[in-house]
């Protein structure tokens, strides 16, 4: 919750200057490290069923989001200050 508060505060402070602030806080992600841990990998499908989107994130899901947020295309979605 601290990162969310920090992100919102920075966005409010920096928004008037045309600076966008975002945070990426992924949940459990299907990475090699997760799959190598039997205690976690055996629970993946059960965890997915209690989430709003019924699947575990893939690394490329996170990568695509970060690349979008860092791109110039993302900034064009906002009005000019």
C-alpha positions in Angstrom: 0.0 0.0 0.0 2.9 2.3 0.6 4.0 2.2 -3.0 0.5 3.1 -4.2 0.3 6.1 -1.8 3.8 7.2 -2.9 2.8 6.9 -6.6 -0.5 8.8 -6.1 1.3 11.6 -4.2 4.1 11.9 -6.8 1.5 11.9 -9.6 -0.5 14.7 -7.9 2.7 16.7 -7.3 4.3 16.2 -10.7 1.1 16.1 -12.9 1.0 19.9 -13.2 4.4 19.8 -14.9 3.3 17.2 -17.4 5.1 14.3 -15.7 3.3 11.0 -15.6 4.0 8.7 -12.6 3.0 5.0 -12.7 3.8 2.0 -10.6 3.7 -1.7 -11.7 2.9 -4.1 -8.9 2.5 -7.5 -10.4 1.1 -10.4 -8.4 2.3 -14.0 -8.7 3.9 -14.4 -12.2 4.6 -17.6 -14.0 8.5 -17.4 -14.0 11.1 -20.1 -14.0 11.8 -19.5 -10.3 8.1 -19.9 -9.4 7.8 -23.1 -11.5 10.9 -24.6 -9.9 9.4 -24.2 -6.4 7.0 -27.1 -6.0 5.2 -25.5 -3.0 4.2 -22.6 -5.2 3.8 -24.2 -8.6 1.4 -26.8 -7.2 -0.9 -24.0 -6.1 -0.9 -21.9 -9.3 -4.2 -23.0 -10.6 -5.9 -22.6 -7.3 -4.5 -19.1 -6.9 -5.7 -18.3 -10.4 -9.3 -19.3 -9.6 -9.6 -16.7 -6.8 -8.3 -13.8 -8.9 -10.5 -11.5 -11.0 -8.7 -12.7 -14.2 -8.5 -16.4 -13.9 -4.9 -16.9 -15.0 -1.5 -16.4 -13.6 0.5 -13.6 -15.3 3.3 -14.4 -17.7 6.5 -12.4 -17.7 5.7 -11.0 -21.1 2.4 -9.5 -19.7 4.5 -7.4 -17.3 7.1 -6.6 -19.9 4.4 -5.3 -22.3 2.9 -3.1 -19.6 6.3 -1.6 -18.7 7.2 -1.0 -22.3 3.9 0.7 -22.9 4.2 3.0 -19.8 7.7 4.0 -20.9 6.7 4.7 -24.5 5.9 8.0 -26.1 2.6 6.5 -27.2 1.4 6.4 -23.6 2.1 10.1 -23.1 -0.1 11.0 -26.1 -3.1 9.6 -24.2 -2.9 12.5 -21.8 -4.0 16.1 -22.3 -1.3 18.8 -22.5 -0.6 20.7 -19.3 
